[in-house]
Amino acid sequence: MFGYVKTYVPELRVREHEYYKGTYCGLCKSLGRCTGQCSRMTLNYDFVTFTLLRVALTGEKTSFKTEHCILHPVKKRNVMNKNPELCHAAYSSAIISYHKVLDDISDEGFFKRLYTRIFLLPSVASMRKKALKNAGYSSLDETCKTLLGKLYEFEKDASAEKSVDIPAELFGKLLAEFLAFGLDGTDKKIALSIGLHLGKWVYIADALDDMKEDKKLGRYNPFLRIYDGCIPSSEQTADVELALKNELMGLERALDLIDFGTDNTVKNILFNIIYLGMPKKIESIVTNLYNDND
């Protein structure tokens, strides 16, 4: 994913902030253990949220320890202990990163393609190979390949319908499959709903964020296609913000169906993210979009 889905720290309680930071550090450690040390460079906040959602959906009992890391050698950090949901997040990140790099190779200029093929592709291929050694992930990899393939075909088809909903839906379905992996019954239905809304929100937010750069470089962007190569007005962007709020409402309805148990720490973090963190990220993106200094 893209690093957009994170908390609004000023409104977190100390316990919640420590839990969140511990999840981040635990995921970083798990990336190194599960998919190789280079994969730690792919760490982002979206997959921390992904991990917290899986913990909530599965009822995974988490625990923490304090230890040093290479980036913080002096002061020990709170780290979530290894568990199946951290590993699943690591494997999911590896598979998605691999297929994203393949798209970059076909989509960027010559020198960036060359750099990506020489320096990035071997690393992400190794990460993916480690993920595929685990039961069920070959099927998930094939699903990722199919859905991203459809997404990239739509983006490259100049005659395709001018729409942000179609590509966002494809990315939402992709995230839904990863989030629901291994779940059954009601839990799977909830996970599919959460993944769909979250994935659509991320795709649309990323398209907004990249709009000026995509226009400058002549790259595909659903909004540039809709508005004939022009940056939409602030009034038109307000409609996009409303659509994003609708996705958050769908996400909220799905989260309300989860049984969080008696400890509300994870619940409070997740609702902080959707009520405060994600809306404030959109505010920042829209402000930057109309910043004349850029």
C-alpha positions, 0 to 999 in steps of 0.5 A: 500500500502507500503509507496513508492510513495512520493514526492521529497521534495527539488524540491517542492515549499513552497506552494506545500510542505504545501499542501502535508503536509496538505493532510498527516495530513488531512488523518491522522485525517480522518482515526481517524474520519472515521475508528477509532483512531487505523487506524491512525497507517496505515497512509502512503505516498502512500495513501496521493498520492491516496488522491491527485489523487482522488482530481484531478479526482473529482475536489474536492474543498479543504480547510485547517486549522491550528490545534494541534495534539497529535504528535505535541502539540506545533506548529499548523500544516496545515490540510486539512479539511474533504472531501469525498476524504479523507474519501474514502482514509480512507475506502480504506486503512481500507479494503486493510489493513484488507485483507493484515493482513489476508494474513500475518496470513497465510503466516508468522511463528507461532509466528508472526501469533499468534501476528498478530491474537491477536493484529492486526486482531481485529483492522483492522477488526474494521476498515473494519467494519466501512468502510463497513457501507458506501454505495458501499464499500461491493462490493469494499471489495468483489473485493479486496478479489477476486483479492488479493485471486488470487494474493496469490494463484499465489504466493503460486503455485510453478508450476505457471509461473515465472513472475512478470507481472502477480502478478503485474497486479493483484495488479494494477487492485486492486488499479485501482478499489479503485481509480475509485470507484464512478467515471463514463465515462472518469474520470473512464477510467483515474482512472483505467489507473492510478491505474493499472500503479501505482499498478504495479509499487508499487508491483514491487518496493516492490518485489525489496525492499523485495528481500534480506529479502525474500531470507533469510526467504525463502519467495515467491518473483517473482524475486527469482522465476524467477532467481531460488532463486538468487539475480539478477545481476545489469544488470538484475536489469537494465531491471527491472528498465526499466520496472518500467520506462515504468509504470511511462510513462503510469502513466504520459500519464494518468495524462495528461488527467486530467483537473486540472483547473487553480490551478496547485498545485496538478498537480505539486505535482503529477508530482513531485512524478512520475518524481522525488520521485518514480525514486529516491525511486527505486535508493535507493532500488537498491543501498541497494540491492547491499550493501554488508554490509546488 
